[in-house]
């Protein structure tokens, strides 16, 4: 798992990433946030969390202080009837899922990237697959 809380950490990590798709996604999001919120430090806007193969939802919970698999409002778990994810949106980029959680009224949030890989946490990956929209760059949108 990679956690990035500062602009310097994001920049240095992007330069080191071997995954071209993730590098492009992070670069695009940083540019969008920086351009939209000129003069505001990236660390005041978002925290990037990257879930890679072998990482677990429990590790993400330890990092974030809340579970990705539990609705923040009603406490419903992913594996229960009526579950609704807490993210604002999730998109399938074909290899990576990207989800955004807005956590405060000032717009601060977590930008989550989950690699679509057989060794990625099974529940987290299933939840992403079930709820994600397909990126416009990758074809038609899902019916969900």
C-alpha angles and dihedrals in degrees: 000000000000120000120191120188104160136052089240091054091048093048095048092045094049089054091053100044115116092193106088094195094054091044090054093046094050092045091051094048093048091050092048093049094043093049095044095045102036112185094020119111113243090233088063091056109041151354115219116217119187118196112201132183110296094025117118135216086240090060089051089050090053090051097044102033092233136066122258087208096058127071106243094217106044102018094235113156123227093249094056130089114263095025116158119186118241097228124108091226142341129205133193110223094181103263097019133051117211121199130175125208117192106207106177142030091251089064099254112152150155121259107207124197118189120187113229097228133134092245095051114110104289098222094045092048093046091051091050093048092048097051106028127111116219114250115253085236090062104048136265123009119251118256093238 
